[in-house]
Amino acid sequence: MVLDGFIIITILLSVSFSTKLVAQNKSAASAKTNAEVPAKEAAVEEPVVTHHSISINGKTLNYTATAGFIPLQDDSGKMEAKIFFVAYKKEGKSEAANGPLTFAFNGGPGASSIWLHLGALGPKRVILAEAGTELPKSDKLIDNEYTWLDFTDLVFVDPVGTGYSRAFRGVNPDKFYNVDGDIQSNARFIRLYITKYRNWMSPKFIAGESYGTTRAAGLAKYLQIEMGINLKGLVMLSSALNFQAFVYGHGNDLAYWLALPSLSAAAYYHKKLSSGPQADFQKTINEVRKWASNSYVAALGRGDQLADSERTAITKKLAMYTGLSESYIRNSNLRISTYRFIKELLRNDGQSLGLLDSRVKSYSISPTAEYERFDPAMFLVTGPFVAPFNEYIRNDLKFFTDKPYEFLSMSVNEGWKWDIGGQGYLSMGGRLAEAMTQNNHLKVFTGSGYYDLTTPFLSQMYSYDHLGINPQLQKNLIHHVYFSGHQIYNDPASLKQLTKDVAGFYQSALEN
């Protein structure tokens, strides 16, 4: 797939898929380390267990943390890979207690679970400055008063090639670096985990972010069909379900009109709209959604047959809703990708916006270029997460290794096989629809951010509105939009609300 002239590198976590961002200068030795571990390590060490406590809403919650590996073997018993995980379990329960259990995945492909772990769900979290739009002055972790551990046990999973998870020497890691291989290996991990830790009877949930939602949709179907493991719910944050809804390319007008309300939200935040649209955020966003879904999509659908008078009217509306000049819009053939928008909106100021979070801005690294190959929003969540994690895993969780923690593996991402035969767009909507139809108790929570330009909120809603499920199953879908970016939890107010909304979702799913 080609994006306005350069190759798409998917969504990296949460990570904008138009640029290599971080880790692009890693050595060949590091890439090899990421791919395999020596055969002599086939005897995988036992996980490390530590004990901790946290105060939540004035109550002390005692919990155990388990950090380590679960090995994967083929049918002959040969070691194939070892998957690293960190699990948290409330104390005061028997080993076989059947409380809710959530497996959490970030995306990529190639991203570890570090962001959900230290950003939202885990008992410790990173603090970002200015509602997540500036670098923090300190990289210290604090107790997370919004941890999901209050209502579910947690398992943070690093797929093969990420974190400390590796394929064994002699095993081609490419078998894990594709859509179905990834789903199958993580399903095997889940089965082994619930067997080892006696959680077969626990109500099970999967939480995914970005490509983690692609994985979660596939896992929901695979687990129940191939392994007899039915989930109670999916939490899908910043969903990447139907890639046609947010991947730009010649002949795909869908992504353009679905992104428009997010462009308007960004322009509103940076005060670039005219006085009318700038007066009321929600009124403007609702108006843009309605116009994009009707007049704009109809105009795009007429293509080169669009009359000059109609083209002029559409151009004026787009300028009003995006803060861009009419000449720029006209020269763009009425189609503004998020990648061009982040460069153009503040071009006169020598600044560009973040893709993960359009509230973030920075001086342009390449001021005269058409695209900005640097996402300042991604930069804000690299060092402030990676350094504290490496300290935390050793000092608090007592897991010691000198191997690098692959927080974001470009070798995995660039080697990913999309299994679409070089044609079309990846979509997991069909698999999710099958899973929900087969298991009509499966609940799905979706959350998105107004300022996310990686997977715009309307593109996510469109994907869920086009699952094609029976109307009676629509009640099992719930959607929330937050005043945040791709990583909803980076904004403190959104983190608080997200936790409240998800806790209510769990209660509803467990009552079903």
Summary of the structure (lengths in Angstrom):
residues: 512
radius of gyration: 22.5
end to end distance: 41.4
largest distance: 71.9
contacts: 1822
relative contact order: 0.16
helix: 42%
strand: 20%
